């Protein structure tokens, strides 16, 4: 029996789908040669196909595969912009959503490896291997890259990278000391990292902080997040006590002081508590009132 005209139309409509799927299959296998062949077949039969430009960008990226170290930061910046502006949108355009991150990971890994010899520059922090290793999902390599930066814990960008690497590799409990240090040093970066981590418990704490902390409502309030957290969750005193105290920052001193207050409370040293509480109240009166409300005692 001869196929009807309607059946022929269905076959014609499904032909482009089949050819697109052929390209996608080879892309997901990262087979550059086979992907290029499949792409050429699709382009020959359907030159106006809407997925052609995105697929072409991905096939070209698969075939580029340079492993040569970047000569300078400008070369890395150019390669990174290409990946961010062309390859990433193309991957999101044509690949299944659940596979995009895994497909892009080798791309970021290749850039990170090529950037390994480039020194950290504070004025151009994004062009360094560490954030690329994070995008590649290699937490150990990210940590190693950050450790190569002198005094990284005193610089917002590498401290944020190390904090994320610690969280991704070992979880929230292990990351608390670095999260505290980041909040004190760079509140805006701390807030941005909380959003990026997507941790349900952190998101809940952040909402509570935003609603209850007696601050100005500005992003700098997040410097006080560790101290505020300690008021409500004294069990974290040990973890937060591992953070490097930044004596030139009131919020850091307040967190350390509150840890000492909690210890004195446990020991029942009422005389010393009076002095410590007075010192705490001078650092942040509103947070001190919050703390005292949880103790149901009168400040003397």
C-alpha positions in Angstrom: 0.0 0.0 0.0 1.3 3.4 -1.0 1.8 6.0 1.9 -0.7 8.8 2.0 0.2 12.4 1.5 -0.4 13.0 5.3 2.0 10.1 6.1 4.6 11.6 3.8 4.3 14.9 5.6 4.8 13.2 9.0 7.9 11.5 7.7 9.2 14.8 6.4 8.5 16.5 9.7 10.3 13.8 11.6 13.4 13.8 9.4 14.7 17.1 10.8 14.1 15.8 14.3 16.1 12.7 13.5 19.0 14.7 12.1 19.0 17.0 15.1 19.1 14.1 17.4 22.0 12.6 15.5 24.0 15.8 16.1 23.0 15.9 19.8 24.0 12.3 20.3 27.5 12.9 19.0 27.8 16.1 21.0 26.9 14.4 24.2 29.5 11.7 23.4 31.9 14.6 22.8 32.8 13.0 19.4 33.9 16.1 17.4 34.3 14.4 14.1 31.0 12.5 14.1 29.2 15.6 15.4 30.6 17.7 12.6 29.5 15.1 10.0 26.0 14.9 11.5 25.8 18.7 11.6 26.8 19.0 7.9 24.0 16.6 7.1 21.5 18.6 9.0 22.7 21.9 7.4 22.5 20.4 3.9 18.9 19.2 4.3 17.6 21.9 6.6 19.7 25.1 6.1 17.2 27.2 8.0 17.0 25.0 11.0 16.7 27.0 14.2 19.2 24.9 16.1 22.0 25.1 13.6 23.8 28.1 15.0 23.9 26.8 18.5 25.0 23.3 17.4 27.7 24.8 15.2 29.1 26.7 18.3 29.2 23.5 20.3 30.8 21.5 17.5 33.5 24.2 16.9 34.3 24.2 20.6 34.6 20.4 20.7 37.1 20.6 17.8 39.2 23.5 19.2 40.7 21.5 22.1 43.8 23.6 22.7 45.9 22.6 25.7 48.6 25.3 25.5 49.0 27.5 28.6 47.6 31.0 28.2 50.2 33.5 27.4 48.7 36.2 29.7 45.5 37.2 31.5 44.1 38.9 28.3 44.2 35.5 26.5 42.4 33.8 29.3 39.8 36.6 29.4 39.1 36.2 25.7 38.7 32.5 26.0 36.5 32.8 29.0 34.2 35.4 27.3 33.9 33.1 24.3 32.8 30.2 26.6 30.4 32.4 28.6 28.9 34.4 25.6 28.7 31.7 22.9 29.2 28.2 24.2 27.2 28.3 27.4 24.1 29.8 25.8 24.4 27.4 22.9 24.5 24.4 25.3 21.5 25.7 27.1 19.7 26.2 23.8 20.0 22.7 22.4 21.2 20.2 25.1 18.8 18.6 27.6 18.7 20.8 30.7 19.9 18.1 33.0 23.0 17.5 30.9 24.2 21.0 30.4 26.4 21.3 33.5 28.1 18.0 32.9 28.7 18.8 29.2 30.3 22.2 30.1 32.5 20.9 32.9 35.3 19.7 30.6 35.2 23.1 28.8 35.8 24.9 32.1 38.4 22.3 33.1 40.4 22.9 30.0 40.4 26.6 30.6 41.4 26.1 34.2 44.3 23.9 33.3 45.5 26.4 30.7 45.3 29.2 33.3 47.3 27.3 36.0 50.4 29.4 35.5 48.7 32.8 35.7 49.2 34.7 38.9 46.3 36.1 40.8 45.6 39.8 40.2 43.3 41.7 42.5 42.2 44.0 39.8 41.3 41.1 37.5 40.3 38.4 40.0 37.9 36.5 37.7 40.8 35.6 35.3 42.3 33.0 37.5 42.3 29.2 37.5 40.4 28.8 40.8 36.9 30.0 39.8 37.3 28.0 36.6 38.0 24.8 38.6 34.8 25.6 40.6 32.8 25.8 37.5 34.3 22.5 36.4 33.3 20.9 39.7 36.8 20.0 40.7 36.9 21.2 44.4 40.3 19.8 45.2 41.9 21.6 42.2 40.1 24.8 43.2 41.4 24.6 46.7 45.0 24.0 45.5 44.7 27.0 43.1 43.6 29.2 46.0 46.3 28.0 48.3 48.8 29.3 45.7 47.6 32.9 46.4 49.6 34.6 49.1 47.4 35.5 52.1 44.3 34.3 50.3 42.2 34.5 53.5 42.7 38.3 53.5 41.4 38.8 50.0 37.6 38.7 49.2 37.7 36.8 45.9 40.0 33.9 46.8 38.4 33.6 50.3 35.0 33.2 48.6 36.4 30.6 46.2 37.9 28.6 49.1 34.7 28.8 51.0 32.7 27.4 48.1 35.3 24.7 47.5 35.1 23.7 51.2 31.3 23.7 51.2 31.1 21.6 47.9 33.7 19.1 49.1 32.8 18.7 52.8 29.4 20.3 53.4 28.0 23.1 55.5 29.4 22.1 58.9 33.0 22.1 57.6 32.4 25.5 55.8 31.2 27.5 58.8 34.6 29.0 59.7 35.2 30.2 56.2 31.7 31.5 55.8 32.2 33.5 59.0 35.5 35.0 57.7 33.9 35.9 54.4 30.9 37.6 56.1 33.3 39.7 58.1 35.6 40.6 55.3 33.2 41.0 52.4 29.5 41.0 53.3 28.4 41.5 49.7 30.4 38.5 48.5 29.0 36.5 51.4 25.5 37.3 50.4 26.2 36.4 46.8 27.8 33.1 47.8 24.7 32.1 49.9 22.6 32.6 46.8 25.0 30.6 44.6 25.2 27.7 47.1 21.5 27.1 47.1 21.6 25.4 50.5 18.1 25.1 51.9 19.2 25.5 55.6 21.3 28.6 54.7 18.5 30.1 52.7 16.2 29.7 55.7 18.7 31.3 58.1 19.2 34.1 55.7 15.5 34.8 55.5 15.3 34.8 59.3 18.3 37.1 59.5 16.8 39.5 57.0 13.5 39.6 59.0 15.0 39.9 62.5 18.4 41.4 62.5 18.3 45.0 64.0 20.5 46.6 61.4 20.3 49.1 58.6 18.9 46.8 55.9 22.1 47.3 53.8 24.3 44.5 52.6 26.9 45.3 55.2 24.6 43.9 57.8 25.7 40.5 56.7 29.0 41.0 58.5 27.0 40.4 61.6 25.4 37.2 60.4 27.9 34.9 62.3 27.3 36.7 65.6 23.5 36.7 65.1 23.7 33.0 64.2 25.6 32.3 67.4 22.9 33.9 69.5 20.3 31.5 68.2 22.5 28.5 67.6 25.1 28.4 70.4 26.0 24.8 69.4 27.9 26.4 66.5 30.3 28.1 68.9 33.0 25.5 68.4 32.9 25.7 64.6 32.7 29.5 64.4 35.5 29.6 67.0 37.8 28.1 64.3 37.4 31.2 62.2 40.4 33.6 62.0 39.4 36.6 64.1 39.7 39.9 62.2 40.5 42.3 65.1 40.0 45.4 63.0 36.3 44.5 62.3 33.7 44.9 65.0 31.5 42.1 63.7 34.4 39.6 64.0 35.3 40.8 67.5 31.7 40.5 68.5 31.5 36.9 67.3 34.6 35.9 69.2 33.4 37.8 72.3 30.0 36.1 72.1 31.8 32.7 72.0 33.6 33.7 75.2 30.4 34.8 76.8 28.8 31.4 76.0 31.7 29.7 77.5 31.5 31.8 80.7 27.8 31.1 80.9 28.5 27.4 80.8 31.0 27.8 83.6 28.7 30.0 85.7 31.3 32.9 85.9 28.8 35.7 86.6 31.3 38.3 87.6 33.2 38.1 84.3 30.0 37.9 82.3 29.0 41.4 83.4 32.1 42.9 81.8 31.9 40.8 78.7 28.3 41.6 78.1 29.0 45.3 78.5 31.7 45.0 75.9 29.4 43.2 73.6 26.7 45.8 74.0 29.2 48.5 72.9 29.9 46.6 69.7 26.2 46.3 68.6 23.5 47.4 71.0 20.6 45.9 68.9 22.2 42.5 68.7 23.0 42.6 72.3 19.4 43.2 73.1 18.5 40.2 71.0 21.0 38.1 72.9 19.7 39.3 76.3 16.1 38.6 75.3 17.1 34.9 74.8 18.6 34.9 78.3 15.7 36.6 80.0 18.0 38.5 82.3 18.5 42.2 82.9 21.7 43.9 81.7 23.6 45.3 84.7 
